[in-house]
Amino acid sequence: MHALKSLLLTALTLSSTLTLTTATTTSSSSTTPTYSITEPTSGAIISLNTATVISWNTTAPSTSKLSIHLSKTTNETTNLYTIASNISNSGSISWSPPSRVGTGSDYIVVLEPSSSSETYTSSPFTISSSTNASTTYYPTEGEVVKTGQTTIITWEVERNVSEVSIYLMEGELNNNGTANGTGLKNVTTITTDIANSGDVACVLPGSVKSGDDYRFAIVDVKDKARVKYSAVFEVVNQGGDSSASSSGSGDGSGSGTSDSSGSSSSGDGSGSAAGTGKETSGAAKVWGWGWRKMGWGVVGLVVGCLLV
């Protein structure tokens, strides 16, 4: 009888150890959320006071929080400027480097997940003097713009135009560069009555269909006949939602503020978020339960053998 009790206790101990070891192993093998900054790219040139995109890939869920700041390759631990603080893991934001940041060729963006002490850095890029968008136009001819992702619109600034509205158009212009009598149609409003700054960040909604004959129209608020058109670009619908958002210096169909730690893209701040993360964790509980069931099966097998 004592031998039977001893064997039974040994079997129970073995089962408990097996369950604990397996659960620990399964938990540690779960995917650890990581981040990879895709924009700015290596060697990119960003202008002061001009909107640009910071984007990243991640395996962390979209509900995760993170912060982003500006640093230099010579001292990565120094926070030179807070771009965004405690924002959602959206995949991209827009940002305009303010004048006080200064120019240089060794800048990097540093991403800090709120849930860990790890940091992730971009490739080095250059910040140059502002061009006032006088020679920079975006999107470029044939550029691909994806729905649900932050994109930048830039245009030439005319001094006698104080405010503009921006619309997404589809179709072709006349040979003289006007839309009169053509099939050009207004697809959606990007933003209205904003300062004529020369740039704005926006996110095309999921309601915009894929096509290769889109362009932006920049309209003088005081004189609707004065319209500038961007180059023709392609839209790729990624199956996102149908809500529109834009960010810049003004009000419209989107959102725009100028807080250095919020989510905006005006002179001082960070940007309007877009995109989603993918959750890859959660398998440990399922496998842990399976091993617990196997552990009790081992006990039953041992007891059965003893009773034979």
Secondary structure, 3 states (H helix, E strand, C coil): CHHHHHHHHHHHHHHHHHHHHHHHHHHHCCCCCCEEEEECCCCCEEECCCCEEEEEEECCCCCCEEEEEEEECCECCCCCEEEEEEEECCCEEEECCCHHHCCEEEEEEEEEECCCCCCEECCCEEEECCCCCCCCCECCCCCEEECCCEEEEECCCCCCCCEEEEEEEECCCCCCCCCCCCCCEEEEEEEEEEECCCEEEEECCCCCCCEEEEEEEEEECCCCCCEEECCCEEEECCCCCCCCEEECCECCCCCCCCCCCCCCCCCCCCCCCECCCCCCCCCHHHHHHHHHHHHHHHHHHHHHHHHC
